[in-house]
Amino acid sequence: MKSMKKIQIIIIALAVLGAGCGKSWLTSLQNNPNAPTTSAATPQLVLPGALNGLVNIVNGTGANGSYEYPAVWEGYWNYAPGYSFNPNPQNYIMTSSSPQVWDNYYGVLTNLNFIVQQAKGNAALSNYSAISRILMDLCFKNLVDLYNDIPYSNALKAQADFYPTYDDASNTYDSLVIDLDAQIAILQANSGNANITLPSTDDIVFGGNLNNWIKFANTVKLSMLVQQSNVSSKAAFLSAEAAKTSAAGYLSTDALVNPGYTSAQPNIIWANFGLSPSGAINTYFTYVKGNQASIDFYKKTNDPRVGYLYSKTDAKPSDADFYTVWPVVQSNYQANYTGIQNQIITGGVGNKGGVSGLGPGVIVSPGNGAILMTAAESYLLQAEATVYGWLPGGNSAAQTLYAAGVTKSFEFLGVGADNGGPGPDAAAATYLAQNIGWVAFPVGASADSLDHTIIEQKWAALNGINNSVAYNDWRRTYSSSMNSGWPIVPVSISNSNSNPHMPFRYLYPTEEANNNNAAWTKAGGPNIDPFNDKIFWQP
């Protein structure tokens, strides 16, 4: 594993350097950053860099992020006519180098593990250790969700183990669930203890609010349980563990990473889709456009979020009225919002007009926080767990949680908060009052119908927000009889596509075959078929 074989302290130095976005994290660092002492590379300095690195994976474009490929596969985005330099997402082409986030995640894990090691034997740093362990659990979860079996128990040992074995994916998930419980307990015990160092501005998510970290960890745990909902052999375990989550509470506010982003050092979404410091339109806004499949969904359900997720045709972030959206009414949907047919590569070099790009609810501002998890996702996860009978209240409670999740999505996007609109809550209430499919919650329907409605709305809420979650949902609900999961996303109609559906998993990177061959081979590396080999939680 290339990332594990790097000298750990060098990676930590890179994380410290990446932590300085808009704040003076390095003002007291007088040592050579390529060979820092452990007193210089403190948990307080490393944590913000690790967090920034993590959200850059979650929201990163290109082959080394978790943002662009799932967005194309899930019917959110397409490419502007005339662009043909990135056909892989449209054709479901999987290689050992693209898409690939292996090194990215293990690099962040190395930095987080440094914090954990620094805190050993120092009770005053136990909050830093617990927060880092929670984030490590999330990183390992994301790796399992993409690669299935991964190095876990023997990973991150640097020189002590250059050739870590791959752990069984289901067992890794179980270990992560147990560890999240342990870290929640530590943070609960530490709350109010003046002898334990409390993170402050170096906690660039919650500013040292331990209760929010507890809720975040608990929500990550719930997401892992829901992800396994179709694993019948673990039904009792999943139900029991989900029931335990009720006591700690769940995320009710958006978890956003912000080290002090500015127009000179913006969040990654703005850096890719917004404006440069000179006012030029950044590259991705020009060539990433809306997919007709998703725009049609918002149109058919009279969903005003379409105007916040997508721009008006021909509009761009430099326009004075780009952020003036309301009212979004059915009469102007056809004229103002248009996508490109599902994943088709078309001609016309330079013809990039007449199509909607990303909208003002996604490209908010250079200083806006980068998304780790939204409250909308949290509430919709709770709704699913309630439908399964894991959380109390039955379908009536699930309906309340469902409505809360949709409302939080409207709030996140600022629907109706501009141009004299009614505000997000009122706009969401009007939307939810419609008696149409995929909007009204069918309280008396089957559990499958209820679940599909929730997943459909989760897909609608996380468009351009956290695209990999929708990809996970589609795979965990995949049915061979439908050749699809939920939501039902059209298969790419690119003339060059020969695959039957989007891939089930990523391929291990080439460096694993070259540098960790025995473990890679034992994990099935030479024979993986991304269109038939599934993640353990898939039916």
C-alpha positions in Angstrom: 0.0 0.0 0.0 1.7 3.1 -1.2 0.1 5.5 1.2 0.9 3.2 4.1 4.5 2.9 3.1 5.2 6.6 3.1 7.0 7.9 6.2 4.1 8.8 8.5 5.5 12.1 9.7 5.8 13.5 6.1 2.1 12.9 5.5 1.3 14.6 8.8 3.4 17.6 7.6 1.3 17.8 4.5 -1.9 17.7 6.6 -0.6 20.5 8.7 0.2 22.6 5.6 -3.3 21.9 4.3 -4.9 23.1 7.5 -4.1 26.7 7.0 -7.1 27.7 4.9 -7.9 31.2 6.0 -6.5 30.9 9.6 -3.1 31.2 11.1 -2.6 27.5 12.0 1.1 27.8 11.3 2.0 31.0 13.0 3.8 29.1 15.8 5.4 26.4 13.7 9.0 27.4 13.4 10.4 24.0 12.5 11.1 22.5 9.1 7.7 21.4 7.9 9.3 18.4 6.1 10.7 17.1 9.3 8.5 18.4 12.1 8.9 17.4 15.7 6.0 15.8 17.4 5.6 18.8 19.6 5.1 20.9 16.4 2.7 18.4 14.7 0.2 18.5 17.6 -3.3 17.1 17.4 -4.6 20.7 17.4 -2.6 21.3 14.2 -3.2 18.0 12.4 -7.0 17.7 13.0 -8.1 20.6 10.8 -5.9 19.4 8.0 -7.3 15.9 8.2 -10.9 17.2 8.2 -10.2 19.4 5.2 -8.6 16.4 3.4 -11.7 14.2 4.2 -14.2 16.7 2.7 -12.0 17.2 -0.3 -12.5 13.4 -1.0 -16.3 13.5 -0.3 -16.7 16.6 -2.5 -13.8 16.1 -4.9 -14.2 16.0 -8.7 -12.3 13.9 -11.2 -11.1 10.4 -10.8 -9.8 10.9 -7.3 -12.9 12.2 -5.6 -16.3 10.7 -4.5 -18.3 13.4 -6.1 -18.3 13.4 -9.9 -18.6 9.7 -10.9 -21.6 8.9 -8.7 -23.2 12.1 -9.8 -23.1 11.0 -13.4 -24.1 7.4 -12.7 -27.0 8.5 -10.5 -28.5 10.7 -13.2 -27.7 14.1 -11.5 -25.1 15.4 -14.0 -24.0 15.0 -17.6 -21.3 16.8 -19.7 -21.8 19.7 -22.0 -21.9 19.0 -25.7 -18.5 19.3 -27.2 -16.6 17.8 -24.2 -15.3 14.3 -24.8 -12.2 14.2 -22.6 -13.9 12.3 -19.7 -15.9 9.5 -21.2 -15.2 7.0 -18.4 -18.1 8.0 -16.1 -20.6 8.0 -19.0 -19.5 4.5 -20.2 -19.1 3.0 -16.7 -15.4 2.3 -17.5 -13.6 1.1 -14.4 -9.8 0.8 -14.1 -7.3 0.4 -11.3 -6.5 4.1 -11.5 -9.9 5.7 -12.3 -12.0 6.2 -10.3 -9.7 5.8 -7.3 -9.8 7.2 -3.8 -7.7 4.5 -2.0 -4.6 6.6 -1.3 -6.7 9.7 -0.5 -8.6 7.9 2.3 -5.5 6.1 3.7 -3.6 9.4 3.7 -6.3 11.0 5.8 -6.4 7.9 8.0 -2.7 8.2 8.6 -3.1 11.7 9.8 -6.0 10.8 12.1 -4.1 7.8 13.4 -1.2 10.2 14.3 -3.6 12.1 16.6 -4.8 8.9 18.2 -1.2 7.8 18.8 -0.2 11.2 20.2 -3.1 11.0 22.7 -2.2 7.6 24.0 -1.4 7.8 27.7 -2.5 11.4 27.8 -6.0 11.6 29.2 -6.2 15.4 28.5 -6.2 14.6 24.8 -8.9 12.0 24.9 -11.4 14.2 23.1 -9.0 14.6 20.2 -8.5 10.9 20.1 -12.3 10.1 20.2 -13.1 12.6 17.5 -10.3 11.2 15.3 -11.4 7.7 15.9 -15.0 8.6 14.8 -13.6 10.1 11.6 -11.4 7.1 11.1 -14.5 4.9 11.4 -16.2 7.0 8.7 -13.2 6.7 6.4 -13.0 2.9 6.8 -16.8 2.7 6.2 -16.4 4.7 3.0 -13.6 2.4 1.8 -15.6 -0.7 2.5 -18.5 0.8 0.6 -16.4 1.2 -2.5 -13.9 -1.8 -2.3 -15.5 -4.4 0.1 -12.6 -6.2 1.8 -9.9 -3.7 2.8 -6.8 -3.5 5.1 -8.2 -2.6 8.5 -6.9 -4.4 11.6 -3.3 -4.4 10.3 -3.5 -1.1 8.5 -1.7 2.1 9.5 1.2 0.4 11.1 3.8 2.0 8.8 7.2 0.2 9.0 5.7 -2.4 11.4 3.6 -3.9 8.6 4.2 -2.8 5.0 2.0 -5.6 3.7 -1.3 -5.5 5.6 -3.9 -8.3 5.0 -7.4 -7.5 3.9 -10.1 -7.9 6.5 -13.5 -9.3 5.7 -15.8 -6.4 4.9 -18.7 -7.5 7.1 -16.4 -8.0 10.1 -14.8 -4.6 9.5 -18.3 -3.0 9.6 -19.1 -4.8 12.9 -15.8 -3.5 14.4 -16.6 0.0 13.3 -20.0 -0.1 14.9 -18.5 -1.3 18.2 -15.8 1.4 18.0 -18.3 4.2 17.4 -20.1 3.1 20.6 -16.8 3.3 22.4 -15.9 6.8 21.2 -19.4 8.0 22.0 -19.0 6.8 25.5 -15.7 8.6 25.9 -17.1 11.9 24.7 -20.1 11.5 27.0 -17.9 10.8 30.0 -15.7 13.8 29.1 -18.5 16.3 28.8 -18.0 19.1 31.4 -14.7 17.8 32.6 -12.3 20.8 32.8 -9.3 18.5 33.0 -9.9 17.2 29.4 -8.8 19.6 26.6 -11.8 20.8 24.7 -11.2 21.5 21.0 -12.1 25.0 19.9 -11.3 26.7 16.6 -9.2 23.7 15.6 -12.4 21.8 15.5 -13.5 23.2 12.1 -16.8 21.3 12.1 -18.5 21.8 15.5 -16.2 24.2 17.3 -15.7 21.8 20.2 -19.3 21.0 20.8 -19.0 17.4 22.0 -22.7 16.8 21.9 -22.7 17.4 18.2 -19.8 15.0 17.8 -21.8 12.4 19.7 -24.8 12.9 17.5 -22.6 12.8 14.4 -21.0 9.5 15.4 -24.4 8.0 16.3 -25.8 9.0 12.9 -22.8 7.5 11.2 -23.5 4.3 13.1 -27.2 4.4 12.1 -26.1 4.9 8.4 -24.0 1.7 8.7 -26.8 -0.3 10.1 -29.3 0.9 7.4 -26.6 0.2 4.8 -26.8 -3.5 5.9 -30.6 -3.7 6.0 -30.8 -6.4 3.3 -28.3 -8.6 5.0 -30.8 -11.1 6.5 -28.2 -13.1 8.5 -27.5 -10.0 10.6 -31.1 -9.0 11.2 -31.0 -9.4 15.0 -27.7 -7.6 15.4 -28.9 -4.7 13.2 -32.2 -4.3 15.1 -30.5 -4.4 18.5 -27.8 -2.0 17.6 -30.2 0.4 15.9 -32.4 0.4 19.0 -29.3 1.4 21.1 -28.8 4.6 19.0 -32.0 6.2 20.3 -30.4 7.2 23.6 -27.6 9.4 22.1 -29.7 11.3 19.6 -28.9 12.1 15.9 -27.5 14.9 13.9 -30.0 17.7 13.6 -27.7 20.4 12.1 -25.5 20.2 9.0 -22.0 19.0 9.6 -19.9 21.4 7.6 -16.1 21.7 7.5 -14.8 25.2 7.4 -11.2 26.2 8.3 -11.9 29.8 7.3 -12.5 29.5 3.5 -12.1 32.7 1.6 -12.3 33.8 -2.1 -8.5 33.2 -2.2 -8.7 29.8 -0.6 -12.3 28.7 -1.2 -14.2 25.5 -0.4 -13.7 22.8 -3.0 -17.1 23.1 -4.6 -16.5 26.8 -5.3 -13.0 26.2 -6.4 -14.3 23.8 -9.1 -17.7 25.3 -10.0 -17.7 28.9 -8.9 -15.5 31.8 -9.8 -11.7 32.3 -9.6 -10.4 35.2 -7.5 -10.2 37.2 -10.8 -13.9 36.5 -11.5 -13.4 33.9 -14.2 -15.8 31.0 -14.3 -14.1 27.8 -13.1 -13.7 24.9 -15.4 -16.2 22.4 -14.0 -19.2 24.8 -14.2 -18.6 25.1 -17.9 -18.6 21.4 -18.8 -20.7 19.8 -16.0 -24.4 20.2 -16.7 -27.7 18.9 -15.4 -28.9 15.5 -16.4 -32.4 15.5 -18.0 -33.4 12.5 -15.9 -33.1 14.4 -12.6 -34.4 17.7 -13.9 -37.5 15.8 -15.2 -38.0 14.3 -11.7 -38.1 17.7 -10.1 -40.4 19.0 -12.8 -42.9 16.1 -12.5 -43.1 16.5 -8.7 -43.4 20.4 -8.8 -40.3 20.6 -6.8 -38.9 24.2 -6.5 -35.5 22.7 -5.5 -34.8 22.4 -9.2 -34.0 26.1 -9.3 -31.5 25.8 -6.5 -29.8 22.6 -7.6 -29.5 23.7 -11.2 -29.0 27.1 -12.8 -31.3 28.6 -15.4 -30.3 27.7 -18.9 -27.3 29.8 -20.0 -27.0 31.4 -16.5 -23.6 31.4 -14.8 -22.2 32.4 -11.3 -20.9 35.7 -12.6 -24.4 36.9 -13.5 -25.9 39.5 -11.2 -29.1 37.5 -10.8 -27.6 34.0 -10.5 -28.7 33.8 -6.9 -32.2 35.3 -7.4 -34.4 32.2 -8.0 -37.7 32.5 -6.3 -40.4 32.1 -7.6 -39.8 28.7 -9.2 -43.2 27.8 -10.6 -44.3 25.1 -13.0 -44.9 27.6 -15.8 -41.3 28.4 -16.1 -39.7 24.9 -15.5 -39.7 24.0 -19.2 -38.2 27.3 -20.3 -35.7 27.8 -17.6 -34.3 24.4 -16.6 -33.1 21.9 -19.2 -30.7 19.0 -18.9 -28.8 16.7 -21.3 -30.3 13.3 -22.0 -29.0 10.6 -19.7 -25.3 10.3 -20.0 -25.2 10.6 -23.8 -22.1 12.0 -25.5 -23.1 14.5 -28.1 -21.2 16.5 -30.7 -21.1 20.3 -31.2 -17.7 21.5 -30.0 -18.1 24.8 -28.2 -21.9 24.5 -28.1 -22.4 24.7 -24.3 -25.4 27.0 -24.1 -29.1 26.3 -23.5 -28.4 23.8 -20.7 -28.6 24.2 -16.9 -25.4 24.0 -14.9 -25.1 23.5 -11.1 -27.3 25.9 -9.2 -27.0 28.5 -6.5 -28.0 26.2 -3.7 -24.9 24.1 -4.4 -22.4 26.8 -5.5 -23.2 29.0 -2.5 -20.1 31.1 -1.9 -16.3 30.7 -1.6 -16.6 30.9 2.2 -19.3 28.4 2.6 -18.6 25.2 4.6 -17.8 22.0 2.8 -20.3 19.2 3.4 -19.5 16.2 5.6 -23.1 15.2 6.4 -26.4 17.0 6.2 -29.3 17.1 8.6 -31.5 16.1 5.8 -29.6 12.8 5.4 -29.8 12.2 9.2 -33.6 12.6 9.3 -34.2 10.4 6.3 -32.0 7.7 7.7 -34.0 7.8 10.9 -37.2 7.5 8.8 -35.9 4.4 7.1 -34.9 2.8 10.5 -38.3 3.6 11.8 -40.0 1.9 8.8 -37.8 -1.2 9.5 -39.2 -1.2 13.1 -35.8 -0.5 14.5 -36.8 2.9 16.0 -40.1 3.5 17.8 -43.2 5.2 16.6 -44.3 3.2 13.6 -45.2 4.7 10.2 -46.6 7.9 11.8 -43.2 8.7 13.3 -41.5 7.7 10.0 -43.8 10.2 8.2 -42.7 13.0 10.6 -39.1 12.2 10.2 -39.5 12.0 6.4 -41.1 15.5 6.4 -38.3 16.8 8.6 -35.7 15.4 6.2 -37.3 17.1 3.2 -37.7 20.3 5.1 -34.0 20.3 6.1 -33.1 19.8 2.4 -35.1 23.0 1.6 -33.4 24.8 4.4 -29.9 23.7 3.3 -30.6 24.9 -0.3 -32.3 28.1 0.9 -35.4 27.4 -1.2 -37.7 30.4 -1.1 -35.3 32.4 1.1 -34.5 34.9 -1.7 -36.5 37.5 -3.6 -39.4 37.8 -1.2 -40.1 34.1 -1.1 -42.0 32.4 1.7 -38.9 30.8 3.3 -37.7 27.2 3.2 -40.1 25.8 5.8 -43.2 27.2 4.1 -41.9 26.2 0.7 -41.3 22.6 1.9 -44.8 22.4 3.5 -46.4 23.4 0.2 -44.4 20.8 -1.6 -45.1 18.0 0.9 -48.9 18.8 0.8 -49.1 17.5 -2.8 -50.9 14.2 -3.1 -48.5 12.8 -5.8 -46.1 9.9 -5.9 -42.6 10.3 -4.4 -43.8 13.3 -2.5 -46.7 12.3 -0.3 -45.7 9.7 2.3 -47.9 6.6 1.8 -48.4 5.8 5.5 -50.6 2.7 4.9 -48.4 1.2 2.1 -46.0 -1.7 2.4 -42.6 -1.3 4.1 -41.0 -1.5 0.7 -43.1 1.3 -0.8 -42.4 3.4 2.3 -38.7 2.7 2.0 -38.6 3.5 -1.7 -40.3 6.8 -1.1 -37.7 7.7 1.5 -34.8 6.7 -0.7 -36.3 8.6 -3.6 -36.4 11.8 -1.5 -32.9 11.1 -0.1 -31.7 11.0 -3.7 -33.5 14.2 -4.4 -32.1 15.9 -1.3 -28.4 14.9 -1.8 -28.1 15.9 -5.5 -24.8 17.7 -5.7 -24.6 17.6 -1.9 -23.4 14.1 -1.1 -23.6 12.0 -4.3 -21.9 8.9 -2.9 -24.8 8.3 -0.5 -27.2 8.0 -3.4 -24.8 5.6 -5.0 -24.8 3.5 -1.9 -28.6 3.4 -1.7 -28.9 2.3 -5.3 -26.5 -0.5 -4.8 -28.0 -1.8 -1.5 -31.4 -1.9 -3.1 -30.3 -3.4 -6.4 -32.7 -6.0 -8.0 -31.5 -8.1 -10.9 -35.1 -8.4 -12.1 -35.3 -4.6 -12.5 -31.6 -4.3 -13.4 -31.7 -1.3 -11.0 -31.8 -0.2 -7.5 -33.7 2.7 -6.0 -34.2 5.2 -7.3 -34.6 3.7 -10.8 -32.0 5.6 -12.8 -31.8 5.0 -16.6 -28.8 3.1 -17.8 -26.3 5.2 -19.8 -27.3 5.5 -23.5 -23.8 6.5 -24.6 -23.1 4.8 -27.9 -19.8 3.6 -26.4 -21.3 1.9 -23.3 -21.5 -1.8 -23.3 -22.2 -2.4 -19.6 -25.7 -3.3 -18.3 -25.7 -1.0 -15.3 -23.5 1.3 -13.2 -20.7 -0.6 -11.4 -21.2 -2.2 -8.1 -17.7 -1.5 -6.8 -14.3 0.1 -7.4 -11.2 -1.8 -8.4 -8.2 -2.0 -6.1 -5.4 0.4 -7.2 -2.5 -0.9 -9.3 0.0 -0.2 -6.4 -1.7 -2.9 -4.3 -1.0 -5.4 -7.1 2.6 -4.2 -7.3 3.4 -3.6 -3.6 1.1 -5.8 -1.6 0.5 -8.6 -4.1 -0.1 -11.5 -1.7 -2.8 -9.8 0.3 -4.3 -8.3 -2.9 -4.4 -11.7 -4.6 -6.0 -13.3 -1.5 -8.7 -10.6 -1.6 -9.5 -11.5 -5.2 -7.8 -8.6 -6.8 -6.9 -10.3 -10.1 -10.4 -11.5 -10.7 -12.7 -8.7 -9.6 -15.6 -7.9 -12.0 -17.1 -4.5 -10.9 -20.4 -5.3 -12.6 -21.0 -8.7 -10.9 -18.9 -8.7 -7.7 -20.9 -6.9 -5.0 -20.2 -5.2 -1.7 -21.1 -7.5 1.2 -24.3 -5.5 2.0 -25.8 -5.9 -1.4 -28.6 -8.4 -1.9 
